[in-house]
Amino acid sequence: MLFTSPAVPLVPVIEQIPLIQVVNEDDQILLNSPDADWFRRLNDFPWQEHREVAAAYCDALYDFNSSGASAEEDSPDSSAESEDDARLRLLSGRATVNKDVPVLYEPEFRTPAVRTVNPLSVAPGVIPFRSDGRKPKCFFALFKAFIGASLMGFPPEPDKVHLLLTSNLSFARVCGFVPKGTDEKYWQSHVPGLRKLEQFDQIMTEYGLWDREKWDEVRRNIRDGVFREESEVVGDTTHYQAYSGFETVKYKDENGKDLKKSQSLLTKNCGCEDRETCPHPLELADDGAGTVVKSRYKIIWAHKAAIIGLPGQEIPLDAAAVSDAASNDGRTFLPHLERLFDNLPETRPWFDIALYDAACCDQGLKEDFMENHGILLRTSLNPRKIATLTGGLPRCMESLTPCGTLTCAGGHDMDYRGVRNETRTFIYQASSDGEDGAPVCLSCPHRAECCPDSEGGRTATVSFDLLPHIDPQDPRMAKRFKATMARRTSVGRMIKRLKCDLGDSRLTKRGNASFQAYLDKTMIALHILLRG
């Protein structure tokens, strides 16, 4: 007799994930250390807020690999163009030569041909499925590596990121990577090589994802009340030393006058073996670099960045690459403010006053600010073309500076009191710096000829015509003007944080696109730090 066992139900085999979490002692030390704020930021990274950009990166990566590392556009055959003609052609496209060229760099981002990745399908370690190719590195781990480098005070560039990932095991772990052994096969969680980091940075730059992340971070901090709105906005520029050489180009202006200008060396951005005869056009090896004049004897070959922010809280709202570093600083402020309004329209009703240095001391520019945006532009005075007056002044008055400081014959500066519109004059009165707060006139040796009968001190009036560059409705001698302008220097501390604390003043990559991406990465790191 044959016996058969009863039927056994088919149960799917389920692989149980080990419920074990490895805790490293050095990571715990860093997590509790007040000097390792970067580790805590990366360990508690809010990855859910970056899902949209992560999905966009996955689509961009697929498009990048499908279309090639850099899609070459059709261009006319320029093999017959001489180097001298190419220099003049490129020179005419610079903002300092052609006024029609935008003063701020305006990148043209690539767009993926197809968008298929759902933001909800991505997470740390979770990679969208693709039927072809190896599983790519996790976006969140790569993103944290670049921003983490900036949080640690290093330039957020691929070579520095690779050095940190391969030399600092805690940094690699908190980003989401593990070291690769000598004989191990490829795994997406292994520490990426330098080439993969360069590819990630290139994709984020070309597809505008660094730019998108920057504006998202600022907008998120506004939404969460990390900083409050202010009625004043401040701007300035700073330079980063360029990683390139230059040559002097001689040319003629529209009037036939012989001029010369420093310009980046020429190159061809192609992989042709014979570049001398290939049809690709010559281009600037470091577009955007130019001579930045700091003083009569200090001229620097550099890139220039425009910074705009809130002076009271010393928070930068944007950092933009100037398309030609040789551009005058005063040309950057208005277009930069308009770019801020285009990307963050919620800030448009905030500002009543804009602050800048003497580079924007132009009446026409002040009128543009008021007419276009209803913003009062206050600037430092550029006194180079305005001399101190010593004649035509009221009795016993010795000098009147371009800033409106009136000094009497006794060597005392008069206090500004206001304006009298009926007579079109500024009103000054002797200061009360004497004993017991008495006017200085009481002990002045010139009192007999200046104000013999006045017990309250000398009062003098100065015609508006003697100070035509000063707006009577907003005189720079007034205490409110001086108090406001005292906050202008806050932009220097914003620049220091972006340029020194979260990066380096010396660039290691070339071109405006890479420079703008560098600024975006430091802005992202700064606004992550602001969240406490």
C-alpha positions in Angstrom: 0.0 0.0 0.0 1.3 3.4 -0.9 0.9 6.3 1.4 1.0 9.8 0.2 1.6 12.8 2.4 -1.1 15.3 2.7 -0.9 18.3 0.3 1.4 21.1 1.6 0.2 24.6 0.8 2.7 26.7 -1.3 3.9 29.6 0.8 6.0 32.3 -0.8 9.5 32.6 0.5 10.1 36.0 2.1 13.6 37.2 2.8 13.6 38.8 6.2 15.7 42.0 6.4 18.0 41.9 9.5 16.7 44.2 12.1 20.1 45.3 13.1 21.5 48.8 13.0 25.3 49.2 13.2 26.3 52.0 15.5 29.9 53.3 15.2 31.4 54.9 18.2 33.2 57.6 16.3 29.9 58.6 14.6 28.3 59.0 18.0 31.2 61.2 19.2 30.8 63.4 16.1 27.0 63.5 16.5 27.4 64.9 20.1 30.4 67.2 19.3 29.6 70.9 19.1 32.5 71.3 16.7 31.0 68.8 14.1 27.8 70.6 13.2 28.3 69.3 9.6 27.9 65.7 10.8 24.6 66.5 12.6 23.2 68.3 9.5 24.0 65.4 7.2 22.8 62.8 9.7 19.4 64.5 10.1 19.2 65.5 6.4 15.5 66.1 5.5 15.6 64.1 2.2 11.8 64.2 1.7 12.1 67.9 0.8 14.4 67.1 -2.1 12.4 64.4 -3.8 11.4 66.6 -6.7 15.0 67.4 -7.6 16.0 63.8 -7.0 13.5 62.7 -9.6 14.6 65.4 -12.0 18.2 64.2 -11.6 17.2 60.6 -12.4 15.6 61.8 -15.7 18.5 64.1 -16.4 21.0 61.2 -15.8 19.1 59.0 -18.3 19.0 61.8 -20.8 22.6 62.6 -20.3 23.7 59.0 -20.9 21.4 58.6 -23.9 22.5 61.8 -25.7 26.2 61.8 -24.8 28.2 63.7 -22.3 27.6 67.1 -24.0 25.2 67.4 -26.9 27.0 69.3 -29.6 24.9 71.8 -31.4 25.1 72.4 -35.2 27.6 75.2 -35.8 28.9 76.7 -39.1 32.2 75.6 -40.4 34.7 78.0 -38.7 37.9 76.3 -39.8 38.7 79.2 -42.0 38.5 81.7 -39.1 41.8 83.0 -37.9 42.7 83.3 -34.2 42.7 87.1 -34.5 39.2 87.1 -36.0 38.0 84.8 -33.2 39.4 87.0 -30.5 37.6 90.0 -31.9 34.4 88.0 -32.3 34.5 86.8 -28.7 35.5 90.3 -27.5 32.4 91.8 -29.1 30.2 89.3 -27.1 31.4 90.6 -23.7 29.3 92.9 -21.6 32.0 95.4 -21.2 32.2 95.9 -24.9 28.7 95.3 -26.1 26.1 97.0 -23.9 23.3 94.7 -25.3 24.9 91.7 -23.5 23.3 91.1 -20.0 25.6 92.1 -17.2 24.6 89.0 -15.2 25.3 85.5 -16.5 22.1 83.9 -17.9 22.6 80.2 -18.3 20.6 78.1 -20.8 19.8 74.8 -19.1 19.3 71.5 -20.8 15.9 69.8 -20.5 15.4 65.9 -20.5 13.6 64.7 -23.5 11.4 62.4 -21.4 10.3 62.7 -17.7 9.3 59.4 -16.3 10.4 59.2 -12.6 7.8 59.8 -10.0 9.2 61.8 -7.0 7.5 59.5 -4.6 9.5 56.5 -6.0 12.9 57.8 -4.9 14.4 57.7 -1.4 17.9 57.2 0.1 19.1 53.9 -1.3 16.0 53.5 -3.5 16.9 53.8 -7.2 14.2 53.9 -9.9 14.3 50.8 -12.1 16.0 51.0 -15.5 16.1 48.0 -17.8 19.5 48.9 -19.1 22.8 49.7 -17.5 24.1 49.4 -14.0 22.1 50.8 -11.0 23.3 54.4 -10.6 24.6 56.0 -7.4 22.0 57.4 -5.0 21.2 61.1 -5.6 20.8 61.8 -1.9 24.2 60.4 -1.1 25.9 62.4 -3.9 24.0 65.6 -3.0 24.9 65.3 0.7 28.6 64.7 -0.2 28.8 68.0 -2.2 26.9 70.0 0.4 28.7 68.3 3.2 32.0 69.4 1.8 30.9 73.0 1.9 29.5 72.6 5.4 33.0 71.5 6.5 34.5 74.6 4.9 35.9 72.9 1.8 35.2 74.0 -1.8 32.2 71.9 -3.0 34.1 70.6 -6.1 34.5 67.0 -7.2 38.2 66.6 -6.3 37.7 67.9 -2.8 34.5 65.7 -2.3 36.4 62.6 -3.5 39.2 63.3 -1.1 36.8 63.6 1.8 34.9 60.5 0.9 38.1 58.4 0.6 39.9 59.8 3.6 37.1 60.4 6.1 35.1 57.2 6.8 32.5 58.9 9.0 31.9 61.5 6.3 31.3 58.7 3.7 29.0 56.8 6.1 26.8 59.8 7.0 26.5 60.6 3.3 25.3 57.0 2.5 28.4 55.4 1.1 30.7 52.5 2.2 34.3 52.0 1.2 35.0 49.6 -1.7 37.3 46.6 -1.2 40.0 45.7 -3.7 38.2 42.7 -5.1 34.5 43.7 -4.6 32.2 44.0 -7.6 30.3 47.2 -8.4 27.6 48.2 -5.9 25.7 51.5 -6.0 26.5 52.2 -2.3 30.3 52.1 -2.8 32.2 55.4 -2.6 32.1 56.8 -6.1 35.2 57.6 -8.1 36.3 61.0 -9.1 34.8 60.6 -12.6 31.3 59.8 -11.2 31.5 62.8 -9.0 32.5 65.0 -11.9 29.6 63.6 -13.9 27.1 64.3 -11.1 28.3 67.9 -10.8 28.1 68.4 -14.6 24.6 67.0 -14.8 23.4 69.2 -11.9 25.0 72.2 -13.6 23.9 71.7 -17.2 20.3 70.8 -16.2 19.9 73.7 -13.7 19.4 71.5 -10.7 21.9 73.4 -8.5 20.1 76.6 -9.4 16.7 75.0 -8.6 17.9 73.7 -5.3 19.3 77.1 -4.3 15.9 78.8 -4.9 14.1 76.0 -3.2 16.2 76.3 0.0 15.7 80.1 0.2 12.0 79.8 -0.5 11.7 77.0 2.2 13.4 79.2 4.8 11.0 82.1 4.0 8.0 79.8 4.3 9.2 78.3 7.6 10.0 81.7 9.1 13.7 81.0 9.5 14.4 84.7 8.8 12.0 87.6 8.8 11.3 90.1 6.1 13.1 93.4 6.1 12.4 96.8 4.5 16.0 97.1 3.3 18.0 95.2 0.8 21.8 95.5 0.3 24.0 94.5 -2.5 27.7 94.4 -3.5 30.2 92.4 -5.6 33.2 90.2 -4.8 35.9 88.5 -6.8 37.1 84.9 -6.9 40.6 84.3 -8.4 40.3 82.6 -11.8 41.9 79.3 -12.6 43.1 80.4 -16.1 45.5 82.6 -18.0 44.8 85.6 -20.2 46.2 87.6 -23.1 45.9 91.3 -24.2 43.7 91.9 -27.2 44.1 95.1 -29.2 41.0 96.5 -31.0 39.4 99.7 -32.2 36.2 101.1 -30.7 33.3 102.5 -32.7 35.1 105.8 -32.9 38.3 104.2 -34.3 40.3 104.7 -31.1 42.9 102.1 -30.4 42.2 100.2 -27.2 43.4 97.0 -25.5 41.7 94.6 -23.1 42.6 91.5 -21.2 40.8 88.4 -22.3 40.9 84.6 -21.6 42.9 82.4 -23.9 41.2 80.6 -26.8 40.4 76.9 -27.0 38.0 74.5 -28.7 35.5 72.5 -26.6 35.6 69.4 -28.7 37.4 66.0 -28.7 38.7 66.2 -32.2 42.2 64.8 -32.7 43.3 67.6 -35.1 41.9 70.8 -33.5 43.7 73.1 -35.9 41.6 71.9 -38.9 38.3 70.7 -37.2 35.2 72.8 -38.0 34.4 73.7 -34.4 34.7 77.3 -33.4 37.3 78.8 -31.1 35.9 79.8 -27.7 37.1 81.4 -24.5 38.8 78.9 -22.2 37.4 80.7 -19.2 34.4 82.8 -20.2 33.4 85.4 -17.6 36.9 85.9 -16.3 38.3 89.5 -16.5 40.5 92.1 -14.8 39.1 93.3 -11.5 40.6 96.6 -10.4 40.8 96.8 -6.6 43.2 99.8 -6.5 45.7 101.6 -8.7 48.3 99.0 -8.1 46.2 96.0 -7.5 44.5 94.3 -10.5 43.3 90.7 -10.3 42.4 88.2 -13.0 39.2 86.8 -11.5 35.5 86.0 -11.8 33.0 88.4 -10.1 29.9 87.5 -8.1 27.0 89.8 -7.2 25.6 89.3 -3.7 22.2 90.5 -2.5 20.7 90.1 0.9 19.1 91.3 4.1 21.3 93.8 6.0 19.7 93.5 9.4 20.0 89.7 9.7 23.1 89.5 7.4 21.5 86.8 5.2 22.3 86.6 1.5 19.3 85.9 -0.7 21.2 85.2 -3.9 24.7 85.1 -5.4 24.9 85.5 -9.2 27.9 85.3 -11.5 28.7 88.5 -13.5 28.9 87.6 -17.2 32.1 89.7 -17.5 34.2 90.3 -14.4 35.5 93.6 -15.8 32.0 95.1 -15.6 31.3 98.1 -13.4 29.8 97.1 -10.1 27.0 99.7 -10.4 25.5 97.9 -13.5 24.8 94.7 -11.5 22.5 95.9 -8.7 19.3 96.6 -10.5 19.2 93.5 -12.8 20.2 91.4 -9.7 17.2 92.8 -7.7 14.9 92.1 -10.7 16.2 88.5 -10.9 15.5 88.1 -7.2 11.9 89.3 -7.7 11.5 86.9 -10.7 12.5 83.9 -8.7 11.1 85.0 -5.3 8.1 87.1 -6.0 7.1 87.0 -2.4 10.0 89.4 -1.6 8.8 92.1 -4.0 6.7 94.0 -1.5 9.3 93.8 1.3 11.8 96.5 0.3 11.5 100.3 0.6 15.2 101.1 0.7 18.2 99.6 -1.3 21.8 100.1 -0.1 25.0 100.0 -2.1 28.4 101.6 -2.2 29.6 104.5 -4.3 29.5 102.4 -7.6 25.7 103.1 -7.7 25.9 106.8 -6.9 24.1 107.8 -10.1 21.0 109.9 -10.2 19.6 108.1 -13.3 20.0 104.7 -11.5 18.2 106.1 -8.4 15.4 107.2 -10.6 15.1 103.8 -12.2 14.8 102.2 -8.8 12.1 104.5 -7.7 10.1 104.5 -11.0 10.3 100.7 -11.6 10.1 99.4 -8.1 9.2 102.2 -5.7 12.5 101.6 -3.9 14.7 104.4 -2.6 18.4 103.8 -3.5 20.8 105.0 -0.9 24.5 104.9 -1.7 27.9 106.0 -0.4 29.2 109.1 -2.1 31.9 109.0 -4.7 33.7 112.3 -4.1 36.4 111.9 -6.7 34.9 114.5 -9.0 33.5 116.8 -6.2 35.9 119.1 -4.5 35.6 120.5 -0.9 34.3 124.0 -1.0 36.2 126.8 0.8 34.6 129.8 -0.8 31.1 131.2 -1.1 30.2 129.9 2.3 28.3 131.7 5.2 30.3 134.0 7.4 33.0 132.3 9.5 32.5 129.0 7.8 35.7 127.4 6.7 34.8 124.4 4.5 32.0 122.3 3.1 32.8 118.7 2.2 31.0 116.8 -0.7 29.2 114.8 2.0 27.7 118.0 3.4 29.9 118.4 6.5 30.1 122.1 7.3 33.1 123.2 9.4 33.4 126.6 11.1 36.5 128.8 11.5 37.0 127.4 15.0 37.5 123.9 13.6 34.1 122.5 14.8 31.7 120.5 12.7 28.2 122.0 12.6 25.2 119.7 13.3 22.8 119.2 10.5 19.2 120.2 11.5 17.1 120.0 8.4 16.0 121.9 5.2 14.0 125.0 4.6 12.2 124.4 1.3 11.0 128.0 1.0 14.5 129.4 0.7 16.0 126.1 -0.7 18.6 125.9 2.0 20.1 123.3 4.4 20.1 124.3 8.0 23.1 123.8 10.3 23.6 124.7 14.0 26.7 124.7 16.2 27.2 121.5 18.1 26.6 121.3 21.9 29.9 119.6 22.8 31.0 122.2 25.3 30.9 122.0 29.1 27.6 120.8 30.6 26.2 120.5 27.0 26.7 124.1 26.2 27.2 125.2 22.6 30.9 125.3 21.5 30.4 128.9 20.4 30.4 130.1 24.0 34.1 129.3 24.3 35.1 129.9 20.7 37.7 132.6 20.0 35.8 133.6 16.8 32.5 134.2 18.6 32.9 138.0 18.4 32.8 138.0 14.6 30.7 134.9 14.1 27.7 135.1 16.6 28.3 137.7 19.3 24.6 138.0 20.4 23.6 134.3 20.1 23.3 132.3 23.3 22.2 129.1 21.6 25.1 129.0 19.2 25.6 129.9 15.6 22.9 128.9 13.0 24.0 128.8 9.3 22.2 128.0 6.1 23.7 126.5 2.9 22.0 126.8 -0.5 20.9 123.7 -2.3 23.0 124.9 -5.2 26.3 124.4 -3.3 25.4 120.6 -2.9 23.6 119.8 -6.1 24.5 116.1 -5.8 22.6 115.7 -2.5 18.9 115.1 -2.6 17.2 117.6 -0.3 14.4 115.1 0.4 16.9 112.5 1.6 20.0 114.3 2.6 23.0 112.1 3.5 23.8 114.5 6.5 20.6 113.4 8.3 20.9 110.9 11.2 18.4 108.5 9.6 20.5 108.4 6.4 23.7 107.7 8.4 22.0 105.0 10.5 20.7 103.2 7.4 24.1 103.4 5.6 25.8 101.9 8.7 24.0 98.6 7.9 25.4 98.5 4.3 28.7 97.0 5.6 26.7 93.8 6.6 27.1 92.6 3.0 30.8 92.1 3.6 30.1 89.6 6.3 27.7 87.8 3.9 30.5 87.6 1.4 32.9 86.3 4.0 30.6 83.4 4.9 30.1 82.4 1.3 33.6 83.0 0.0 35.7 81.9 3.0 33.7 79.9 5.5 31.9 77.7 3.0 34.3 77.6 0.2 37.5 79.2 -1.2 38.3 82.4 -2.9 40.5 80.5 -5.5 38.6 78.7 -8.2 39.6 75.3 -9.6 37.2 75.2 -12.5 36.7 77.5 -15.5 33.7 79.2 -17.1 30.7 81.0 -15.9 28.5 77.9 -15.8 30.9 76.2 -13.3 31.3 79.4 -11.3 27.5 79.9 -11.0 27.1 76.3 -9.9 29.9 76.9 -7.3 28.0 79.9 -5.9 24.7 77.9 -5.9 26.3 75.1 -3.8 27.6 77.5 -1.2 24.2 79.3 -1.0 22.5 75.9 -0.4 24.9 75.0 2.4 24.4 78.4 4.0 20.7 78.2 4.0 20.8 74.7 5.4 22.9 76.0 8.3 20.4 78.8 8.9 17.7 76.2 10.0 19.5 75.6 13.3 
